[in-house]
Amino acid sequence: MFQGARQPMPDKESILEIESLSSSRRDRLRFVQFLFDLYQNAPLWVPPLIRDELKSLDARANPGLENCELQLWLAIRNGRCVGRIAGVIHRRDNKLRNVEAARFCLLDFEDDPAVARLLLETVENWAVEKEMTLLEGPFGLTTFERSAVLVDGFDRLPTVVSSYNFPYYGPVIESCGFAKEVDYVEHRFELPPELNSKYQRVAQYALKKKKLRLVEKKSVSELRPLGREIFKLINAAYSDLYEFTPMTNSEIDALIKKFFNLIDPRFVKLVVDTEDKIVALGVAMPSWSGLMQKLKGRMRRIFLAWLGGELKGSRDTLDLYLIAVEPELRNAGLNAIVMQEMHQAAAAAGFKWVETNGELETNSQVLSLWKDIEHETHKRRRIYSKALAS
């Protein structure tokens, strides 16, 4: 049994039931609270903010849920919650991919296969009633929310945007008839004193050949007006990646509001062309995993974090969030420009370690960035799928 899991053995007289939840704040809070109950003693779990989880589940507050059907369920045994799951049908994504797919999201359960089986069967039945032919997951509800099941790396602290779960999740999901769809891998490496000289050569050549230049922004107020342009570049750069649905303007505006106050301009690298159009960017942040563990999901604990000097994040580890390049310039060396600049900023700030977030195992262009850097692939997360009977 994994330390921290709350897993009392069911007795022979126990009754396992499913409860369909409404969109009320009370029901959303019950759904979120189970996550905190299940992982309260797990030392490597990084709690999200409760207020953000509640907002994410509210279709009126989360523009990413536009054109989506969302349903929440709890598994109840003898009056006590033992599991949760969400079902989502993303109509816009289905149209773009030409599929009839439902998603299962936010799956959490005690170490009892019967609980997981009931939750997944409930979503399957719901999806079939909606005339879907495929069930995939687990996904975050919308873009840039936690997704996938951790299948390797249970002894490592996750980043704040990466998922964490107990080791029994994957095998139980597979026992319910789900097969691997794709994996995300995450890497960790010690920041080298200098990058391989080829990065600098390629960066200098690309800047000169394509008539590009680097742009430095000193404050969030300088970056904010570029928010829409930045996210539209991400839309273009990620458009052909697995399960990426381009963000609408309303989603982009919500993400700007949510994240831009948190950005550290030192680790936002922008490359522009002769018309000042952003053609490449990289975003990193000092690790906030320790801070989020200190907060325990509640902003009112921010004073304790301030006393501990944790508000600015880790002084040791830098989390690399993303690199995006204009599709027409993917093979023009712009990744090298971003890598070179990010390395210089990280070294100047005194960081020792760098961690990546999830990278698709099929994304050879991004994975190739690390081939000349000694690194450890220390986490692996998985998306599953299952064909549904009509």
Number of C-alpha atoms within 10 A of each C-alpha: 10 12 10 15 18 18 14 10 10 12 7 6 7 11 11 17 16 17 14 13 16 12 15 10 13 11 17 19 16 15 24 18 14 19 19 17 13 20 22 15 13 16 12 18 25 26 22 21 14 17 13 12 17 19 14 20 24 17 16 12 13 18 21 21 21 16 13 17 14 19 19 22 21 27 22 17 16 12 11 11 22 26 25 27 23 27 29 26 23 22 18 14 18 15 11 10 13 9 13 18 26 28 24 27 25 22 26 23 28 22 22 17 17 13 24 25 15 18 26 22 13 18 23 24 14 16 24 17 10 14 15 21 17 18 25 21 24 23 25 20 25 22 17 12 13 19 25 26 27 25 19 16 16 18 10 12 16 23 24 21 18 21 18 25 20 23 17 17 20 21 12 18 20 14 12 16 13 20 16 14 13 15 19 20 20 22 19 20 18 15 21 14 10 12 15 12 10 12 20 17 14 18 22 17 16 21 19 11 10 14 11 20 17 17 14 15 15 12 13 14 12 12 17 16 11 12 17 15 15 21 21 18 21 21 18 15 21 19 15 12 11 12 13 15 19 21 19 15 13 13 19 21 15 15 20 19 13 11 9 15 13 12 17 17 19 18 24 23 23 22 21 17 15 10 7 12 14 22 23 26 25 21 20 24 22 22 23 22 22 20 23 25 18 19 19 19 18 15 14 10 13 17 12 14 20 12 9 11 12 19 16 15 18 18 14 13 22 26 23 22 15 16 20 24 24 20 15 10 15 15 12 17 19 27 24 19 26 24 20 23 18 20 19 14 16 21 15 10 15 13 18 16 17 23 25 20 21 23 18 19 14 14 12 10 11 16 15 10 13 13 9 11 14 11 15 13 14 16 23 21 23 22 20 23 22 19 15 16 11 9
